[in-house]
Amino acid sequence: MIEISFEINGKKTNPNNIKESLEASILQSYSESIKESIGTLRCNKHNKVPKILVKGKNLDNLSLEISGCCDDIVKKATDKFN
C-alpha cells in the first residue's frame, strides 16, 4: 500500500489524530485522492511502492514530495499527477 504522510507547518501530522474535523477531513480527502491516483503503483524492478509526503505551511498551501526505491518509480508516480 502507498505510504502517505503529512507535514503541516514543519510538524508531522496524522489525519486520524487531528481534533479539528475540517482539517482532518481535508487531509483524509487528499489521502483518498492520492490512493485513487496511484494506489496500485509498484516498481517493476524492486516491487516497492512510492512514498508520498504532503507538506505545506498550512492546509491552503500543500504540495507533494514523491520518493521511492528508484528514479523509475518516482517518475511513474509523478506522471500520474501531471
Secondary structure as UniProt FT lines:
FT   STRAND          3..8
FT   TURN            9..10
FT   STRAND          11..13
FT   HELIX           15..17
FT   HELIX           21..38
FT   TURN            39..40
FT   TURN            44..46
FT   STRAND          51..56
FT   TURN            59..60
FT   STRAND          62..67
FT   HELIX           71..81
//
